[in-house]
Amino acid sequence: MLDIKLIRENPDKINELLKRRNPELSIDEVIKIDEERRKVQTQADELRAKRKSESQKIGELKKKGENTDAIQEEVRKIGDDIKALEEKQTELDNKQRDILLHTPNTPDETTPVGTSEDDNVEVYKWGEPRKFDFDFKAHWDLCEEKNLVDFERGVKISQSRFTLYRGKGAKLERAIINFFLDFHCDEQGYEEILPPFMANAATMTGTGQLPKFKEDMYKCVDEDLYLIPTAEVPVTNIYSGEILSEDDLPKYMTAYTPCFRREAGSAGKDTRGLIRVHQFNKVELVKLCTPETSADEHEKLTQDAEKMLQLLELPYRREALCSADIGFSANKCWDLEVWMPSYGAYKEISSCSNFGDYQARRANIRYKEKATGKTRFVHTINGSGLAVGRTFAAIVENYQQADGTIIIPEVLRKYTGFDKI
């Protein structure tokens, strides 16, 4: 959530940054409500001072034996007026908070300005896309031929865009998860977390999924619980409402979870295969850090995700997302896109985002500075390390052979127990 103090002090700058996302965005209504709220608060404070003064007079008059009925009636009316102003202030607070909860983060000054994903900036490429000397196949065809994924029965059991892995396909999926977790923990210093796969509304609000993206969530009927869209949600909120010590930071955490997304706004996109489904596996990287180390920790996290693609020897590119394409809660985002032969293009496999203190304000995650003793909001950072289903699809397509077999990347073989399918 945006800092109301910063909005008061720099309304023009906040508006200018928000309009880099969308020309329709503005915090003018927030300013208007804030001004009205402060007027109401001033009126209430003045009445409280008057009530205190009049109450003191009542005591003095009673000592003198004088009648205080009139002044007591006046004090009672003042109390009613204060209560009405307090209710008005609460109403304005709630209205302002609701607008702020629906207002995205401001882009970082280094985020490229653009109007659509076409304005994203390619930073660099790693690896060379393979040139096939035979007619290669899309992963959905190979998965069906090899009985790795049963798309038809996945739909029968659930509905469209739900998949069923089986046999060596299920084992390869599990191998990818275990490889990611082991490397992130043993080599990169992350703490492994196994969080709940369901979260309440307060937790969803803390990371920015609610209230803005409620239609994309799967909600349990008659319970304040949602299926998580990413491990970012429960892992970031582990410390919601808490004050950490500066010595506790930075915190590096990684978690495997299934992810559930209705993809309400993606009708007709990537309908075949494993690229866009309603349930998928993902290993997430999450960091909590101080504002001073935020940019460096974001870069390190992105490199940690890239390392997975490099070890799997999958060609990819890094893109800097423009102001119109970064996530709702993010101020800066690097996208990692893996080469997919079936598309003849790079497809997103990880978004590594810096949120500044935006999520921390919503979730109330703070730390105490050692030098000053002041309490500040942490910065939160996360990214996929990586999306497992898309990694699976990229391996199947990029490692297919002319004889119809699929070679298993070397780093996965100790997890699969086989070197080809």
C-alpha positions as CSV (number, residue, x, y, z in Angstrom):
1,M,0.0,0.0,0.0
2,L,1.3,3.5,-0.8
3,D,2.5,5.6,2.1
4,I,-0.2,8.3,2.9
5,K,2.6,10.5,4.3
6,L,4.5,10.3,1.1
7,I,1.3,11.0,-0.8
8,R,0.6,14.2,1.3
9,E,4.2,15.4,0.8
10,N,4.6,14.6,-2.9
11,P,1.2,14.2,-4.6
12,D,2.3,15.5,-8.0
13,K,5.3,13.0,-8.0
14,I,3.1,10.1,-7.0
15,N,0.6,10.9,-9.7
16,E,3.3,11.2,-12.3
17,L,4.7,7.8,-11.4
18,L,1.2,6.1,-11.4
19,K,0.4,7.6,-14.8
20,R,3.5,5.8,-16.1
21,R,1.5,2.6,-15.4
22,N,-1.8,3.9,-16.7
23,P,-2.8,7.5,-17.6
24,E,-6.2,6.9,-15.8
25,L,-4.6,6.4,-12.4
26,S,-4.6,9.1,-9.9
27,I,-4.4,9.7,-6.1
28,D,-6.4,12.9,-6.3
29,E,-9.4,11.2,-4.6
30,V,-7.1,10.0,-1.8
31,I,-5.9,13.6,-1.2
32,K,-9.4,14.9,-1.2
33,I,-10.5,12.4,1.4
34,D,-7.4,12.9,3.5
35,E,-8.0,16.7,3.6
36,E,-11.6,16.1,4.7
37,R,-10.5,13.5,7.2
38,R,-8.0,15.9,8.8
39,K,-10.6,18.7,9.0
40,V,-13.0,16.3,10.8
41,Q,-10.2,15.3,13.2
42,T,-9.4,18.9,13.9
43,Q,-13.0,19.6,14.7
44,A,-13.2,16.5,17.0
45,D,-10.0,17.6,18.8
46,E,-11.4,21.1,19.3
47,L,-14.6,19.6,20.8
48,R,-12.7,17.3,23.0
49,A,-10.7,20.3,24.4
50,K,-14.0,22.1,24.9
51,R,-15.6,19.2,26.6
52,K,-12.6,18.9,29.0
53,S,-12.8,22.6,29.8
54,E,-16.5,22.5,30.4
55,S,-16.2,19.3,32.5
56,Q,-13.7,21.1,34.7
57,K,-16.2,24.0,35.1
58,I,-18.9,21.5,36.2
59,G,-16.6,20.4,39.1
60,E,-15.9,23.9,40.1
61,L,-19.7,24.9,40.1
62,K,-20.6,21.8,42.1
63,K,-18.1,22.8,44.7
64,K,-19.8,26.1,45.0
65,G,-23.2,24.4,45.2
66,E,-24.5,25.9,42.0
67,N,-26.8,24.2,39.5
68,T,-25.0,22.5,36.6
69,D,-27.9,21.1,34.6
70,A,-27.4,23.4,31.7
71,I,-23.7,23.0,31.3
72,Q,-24.0,19.2,31.8
73,E,-26.5,19.1,28.9
74,E,-24.1,21.1,26.8
75,V,-21.3,18.6,27.6
76,R,-23.6,15.8,26.7
77,K,-24.4,17.4,23.3
78,I,-20.6,18.0,22.7
79,G,-20.1,14.2,23.4
80,D,-22.8,13.4,20.8
81,D,-21.1,15.7,18.3
82,I,-17.7,14.1,19.0
83,K,-19.2,10.6,18.4
84,A,-20.7,11.7,15.1
85,L,-17.3,13.2,14.0
86,E,-15.5,10.0,15.1
87,E,-17.9,7.9,13.0
88,K,-17.4,10.2,10.1
89,Q,-13.6,9.9,10.5
90,T,-13.9,6.1,10.6
91,E,-16.0,6.2,7.4
92,L,-13.4,8.4,5.7
93,D,-10.5,6.2,6.9
94,N,-12.2,3.1,5.5
95,K,-13.0,4.8,2.2
96,Q,-9.4,6.0,1.9
97,R,-8.0,2.6,2.8
98,D,-10.2,0.9,0.2
99,I,-9.0,3.3,-2.5
100,L,-5.3,2.6,-1.5
101,L,-5.9,-1.1,-1.5
102,H,-7.0,-0.8,-5.1
103,T,-4.2,1.5,-6.1
104,P,-1.0,-0.2,-7.5
105,N,2.5,0.4,-6.4
106,T,4.4,3.3,-8.1
107,P,7.0,2.1,-10.6
108,D,10.7,2.5,-9.7
109,E,12.5,5.3,-11.4
110,T,14.6,2.7,-13.3
111,T,11.6,0.8,-14.6
112,P,11.2,1.5,-18.4
113,V,8.2,3.6,-19.2
114,G,5.8,2.0,-21.7
115,T,2.2,1.4,-22.6
116,S,2.1,-2.4,-23.1
117,E,4.3,-5.5,-23.0
118,D,5.6,-4.5,-26.4
119,D,7.7,-1.9,-24.6
120,N,9.5,-4.4,-22.4
121,V,13.2,-4.2,-22.8
122,E,15.4,-7.2,-23.5
123,V,18.4,-7.1,-21.2
124,Y,20.4,-10.1,-22.5
125,K,20.1,-13.7,-23.8
126,W,21.8,-16.8,-22.5
127,G,22.4,-19.8,-24.6
128,E,21.5,-20.5,-28.2
129,P,18.1,-21.9,-29.3
130,R,18.6,-25.3,-30.7
131,K,18.4,-25.8,-34.4
132,F,16.6,-29.1,-35.1
133,D,17.6,-31.2,-38.1
134,F,14.3,-33.1,-37.8
135,D,10.6,-32.3,-37.5
136,F,10.4,-31.5,-33.8
137,K,7.2,-31.8,-31.8
138,A,5.4,-29.6,-29.3
139,H,5.5,-30.7,-25.7
140,W,1.8,-31.5,-25.6
141,D,2.2,-34.1,-28.4
142,L,5.3,-35.6,-26.9
143,C,3.6,-35.8,-23.4
144,E,0.7,-37.7,-24.9
145,E,2.9,-40.0,-27.0
146,K,5.1,-40.9,-24.0
147,N,2.2,-41.1,-21.5
148,L,3.9,-38.4,-19.4
149,V,0.8,-36.2,-19.0
150,D,-2.8,-37.3,-19.5
151,F,-4.5,-34.1,-20.5
152,E,-7.9,-35.8,-21.4
153,R,-8.3,-37.6,-18.0
154,G,-7.1,-34.5,-16.1
155,V,-10.0,-32.6,-17.6
156,K,-12.4,-35.5,-16.9
157,I,-11.4,-35.6,-13.2
158,S,-11.6,-31.8,-12.8
159,Q,-12.2,-29.4,-15.7
160,S,-10.3,-27.8,-18.6
161,R,-6.7,-26.7,-17.9
162,F,-6.2,-29.2,-15.1
163,T,-3.6,-31.9,-15.9
164,L,-2.7,-35.3,-14.7
165,Y,1.0,-36.4,-14.7
166,R,1.8,-40.1,-14.7
167,G,4.7,-42.5,-14.8
168,K,8.0,-40.9,-15.8
169,G,6.2,-37.6,-16.3
170,A,5.2,-37.5,-12.6
171,K,8.7,-38.5,-11.6
172,L,10.3,-35.8,-13.8
173,E,8.0,-33.2,-12.3
174,R,9.0,-34.3,-8.8
175,A,12.7,-34.4,-9.8
176,I,12.6,-30.8,-11.0
177,I,11.0,-29.7,-7.7
178,N,13.6,-31.5,-5.6
179,F,16.5,-30.2,-7.7
180,F,15.3,-26.6,-7.3
181,L,14.7,-26.9,-3.5
182,D,18.0,-28.6,-2.9
183,F,20.0,-26.1,-4.9
184,H,18.3,-23.0,-3.4
185,C,18.8,-24.3,0.1
186,D,22.2,-26.0,-0.1
187,E,24.0,-23.7,-2.5
188,Q,22.2,-20.4,-2.3
189,G,21.3,-20.2,1.4
190,Y,17.5,-20.1,1.4
191,E,15.5,-21.6,4.2
192,E,13.0,-24.2,3.0
193,I,9.4,-23.5,4.0
194,L,6.4,-25.8,3.5
195,P,3.4,-23.4,4.0
196,P,-0.3,-24.0,4.0
197,F,-1.8,-24.2,0.6
198,M,-4.8,-22.1,1.7
199,A,-4.7,-18.6,3.0
200,N,-7.3,-16.2,4.6
201,A,-8.4,-12.9,3.2
202,A,-6.0,-10.9,5.4
203,T,-3.1,-12.9,4.1
204,M,-4.2,-12.4,0.5
205,T,-4.6,-8.7,1.1
206,G,-1.1,-8.4,2.6
207,T,0.6,-9.4,-0.7
208,G,-1.9,-7.6,-3.0
209,Q,-4.0,-10.4,-4.4
210,L,-7.1,-9.0,-2.6
211,P,-9.3,-7.1,-3.1
212,K,-8.1,-6.2,-6.6
213,F,-7.9,-9.7,-8.1
214,K,-10.7,-11.6,-6.3
215,E,-12.1,-12.9,-9.5
216,D,-8.8,-14.8,-10.2
217,M,-9.0,-16.6,-6.8
218,Y,-10.5,-20.0,-5.9
219,K,-12.4,-19.4,-2.7
220,C,-13.8,-21.9,-0.3
221,V,-17.6,-21.6,0.2
222,D,-18.6,-20.4,3.7
223,E,-15.0,-20.1,4.8
224,D,-12.5,-17.2,4.9
225,L,-10.0,-19.3,2.9
226,Y,-8.6,-19.1,-0.6
227,L,-6.4,-21.6,-2.5
228,I,-3.1,-19.8,-2.9
229,P,-2.1,-18.5,-6.4
230,T,1.6,-18.7,-5.4
231,A,3.8,-19.5,-2.4
232,E,4.6,-15.7,-2.3
233,V,1.3,-15.3,-0.4
234,P,1.9,-17.5,2.7
235,V,5.6,-17.1,2.8
236,T,5.7,-13.3,2.7
237,N,3.0,-13.2,5.4
238,I,4.9,-15.4,7.8
239,Y,6.0,-12.2,9.6
240,S,2.8,-10.1,9.1
241,G,2.1,-7.9,12.1
242,E,5.6,-8.5,13.5
243,I,8.6,-6.3,14.3
244,L,11.9,-8.0,13.4
245,S,15.3,-7.1,14.5
246,E,17.7,-5.6,11.9
247,D,19.9,-8.6,12.7
248,D,17.1,-10.9,11.5
249,L,17.5,-9.4,8.0
250,P,17.8,-10.3,5.2
251,K,15.6,-13.4,5.3
252,Y,15.9,-15.8,2.4
253,M,13.0,-18.3,2.1
254,T,12.0,-20.8,-0.6
255,A,8.9,-23.0,-0.9
256,Y,7.4,-25.5,-3.2
257,T,3.6,-25.3,-3.5
258,P,0.9,-26.1,-6.0
259,C,-0.6,-22.8,-7.3
260,F,-4.2,-22.3,-8.2
261,R,-5.4,-19.6,-10.6
262,R,-8.7,-19.2,-12.3
263,E,-7.0,-17.1,-15.1
264,A,-10.3,-15.2,-15.4
265,G,-8.8,-12.7,-17.9
266,S,-6.9,-15.2,-20.1
267,A,-9.6,-16.8,-22.2
268,G,-8.1,-18.2,-25.4
269,K,-4.5,-17.8,-24.4
270,D,-2.1,-20.8,-24.5
271,T,-4.9,-23.3,-24.3
272,R,-2.7,-26.3,-25.2
273,G,-0.2,-28.0,-23.0
274,L,1.3,-26.9,-19.7
275,I,2.0,-23.2,-20.3
276,R,-1.3,-21.7,-18.8
277,V,-3.2,-24.0,-16.5
278,H,-5.4,-23.6,-13.4
279,Q,-3.2,-25.7,-11.2
280,F,0.6,-25.9,-11.4
281,N,3.6,-26.5,-9.3
282,K,6.1,-23.8,-8.5
283,V,9.2,-23.2,-6.3
284,E,9.2,-19.7,-5.1
285,L,12.0,-17.5,-3.7
286,V,11.1,-14.8,-1.2
287,K,13.3,-12.2,0.6
288,L,12.7,-9.7,3.3
289,C,15.4,-7.1,3.6
290,T,16.2,-3.5,4.5
291,P,15.5,-0.6,2.0
292,E,19.2,0.0,1.6
293,T,19.9,-3.5,0.4
294,S,16.7,-3.9,-1.6
295,A,18.1,-3.3,-5.1
296,D,21.1,-5.6,-4.6
297,E,19.0,-8.4,-3.1
298,H,16.5,-8.2,-6.0
299,E,19.4,-8.6,-8.5
300,K,20.8,-11.6,-6.5
301,L,17.4,-13.3,-6.3
302,T,17.0,-12.9,-10.1
303,Q,20.5,-14.4,-10.6
304,D,19.5,-17.3,-8.3
305,A,16.5,-18.1,-10.5
306,E,18.7,-17.7,-13.7
307,K,21.1,-20.3,-12.3
308,M,18.5,-23.0,-12.5
309,L,18.0,-22.3,-16.2
310,Q,21.8,-22.3,-16.7
311,L,22.3,-25.6,-14.9
312,L,19.4,-27.1,-17.0
313,E,21.1,-25.7,-20.1
314,L,17.9,-24.1,-21.3
315,P,18.2,-21.0,-23.4
316,Y,16.5,-18.0,-21.9
317,R,16.4,-14.2,-21.9
318,R,16.0,-11.5,-19.3
319,E,13.6,-8.7,-19.9
320,A,13.0,-5.5,-17.9
321,L,9.2,-5.1,-17.7
322,C,7.9,-1.7,-18.6
323,S,5.7,0.4,-16.3
324,A,2.5,-0.8,-17.9
325,D,3.4,-4.5,-17.6
326,I,4.8,-4.8,-14.0
327,G,2.7,-6.6,-11.5
328,F,0.1,-4.7,-9.3
329,S,2.3,-4.7,-6.2
330,A,5.7,-4.4,-7.9
331,N,7.8,-1.4,-8.5
332,K,10.4,-3.2,-10.6
333,C,10.4,-6.6,-12.3
334,W,12.8,-8.8,-14.3
335,D,11.1,-11.5,-16.4
336,L,13.0,-14.6,-17.3
337,E,11.7,-16.2,-20.5
338,V,12.7,-19.7,-21.6
339,W,13.0,-20.7,-25.3
340,M,10.1,-22.8,-26.4
341,P,10.6,-24.4,-29.9
342,S,6.8,-25.1,-30.3
343,Y,6.1,-21.3,-30.1
344,G,9.3,-20.2,-31.8
345,A,9.5,-17.7,-29.0
346,Y,10.6,-17.1,-25.4
347,K,7.9,-17.7,-22.8
348,E,7.8,-16.4,-19.2
349,I,9.1,-18.9,-16.6
350,S,9.8,-16.5,-13.8
351,S,9.0,-13.0,-12.7
352,C,11.4,-11.6,-10.2
353,S,9.8,-8.5,-8.5
354,N,10.9,-5.9,-6.0
355,F,7.9,-4.5,-4.1
356,G,9.7,-1.9,-2.0
357,D,7.7,-1.4,1.2
358,Y,4.3,-1.8,-0.6
359,Q,3.5,-5.3,0.6
360,A,5.1,-4.7,4.0
361,R,2.7,-1.8,4.7
362,R,-0.3,-3.9,3.8
363,A,0.9,-6.9,5.9
364,N,2.5,-4.6,8.6
365,I,6.0,-6.3,8.5
366,R,8.5,-4.1,10.2
367,Y,12.0,-4.1,11.7
368,K,13.8,-2.1,14.3
369,E,17.0,-0.3,13.2
370,K,20.0,-1.0,15.4
371,A,21.6,2.5,15.1
372,T,18.5,4.6,15.7
373,G,16.0,2.3,17.4
374,K,13.4,3.5,14.8
375,T,10.8,1.1,13.4
376,R,10.7,0.8,9.6
377,F,8.9,-1.3,7.0
378,V,11.0,-4.1,5.4
379,H,11.2,-4.4,1.6
380,T,9.9,-7.6,0.1
381,I,11.2,-9.4,-3.0
382,N,10.1,-12.6,-4.7
383,G,10.4,-14.6,-7.9
384,S,9.8,-18.1,-9.3
385,G,12.8,-20.3,-9.0
386,L,11.2,-21.7,-11.3
387,A,7.6,-22.4,-12.5
388,V,7.9,-26.2,-12.6
389,G,5.4,-27.1,-15.3
390,R,6.9,-24.7,-17.7
391,T,10.3,-26.0,-16.9
392,F,9.0,-29.5,-17.6
393,A,7.6,-28.4,-20.9
394,A,10.8,-26.6,-21.9
395,I,12.9,-29.7,-21.1
396,V,10.6,-32.0,-23.1
397,E,10.8,-29.7,-26.2
398,N,14.4,-28.7,-26.1
399,Y,15.8,-32.1,-25.2
400,Q,13.8,-34.2,-27.7
401,Q,15.8,-36.4,-30.1
402,A,15.4,-37.5,-33.7
403,D,14.6,-41.1,-32.6
404,G,11.7,-39.9,-30.4
405,T,13.5,-40.1,-27.1
406,I,13.8,-37.2,-24.6
407,I,17.2,-36.7,-22.9
408,I,17.1,-35.8,-19.2
409,P,19.4,-32.9,-18.2
410,E,22.4,-34.1,-16.3
411,V,21.6,-32.3,-13.1
412,L,18.2,-34.1,-12.8
413,R,19.4,-37.6,-13.4
414,K,20.2,-38.4,-9.7
415,Y,16.6,-37.4,-9.0
416,T,14.9,-39.2,-11.8
417,G,17.0,-42.4,-11.8
418,F,16.9,-42.5,-15.6
419,D,18.7,-40.5,-18.2
420,K,16.2,-40.5,-21.0
421,I,12.5,-41.1,-21.8
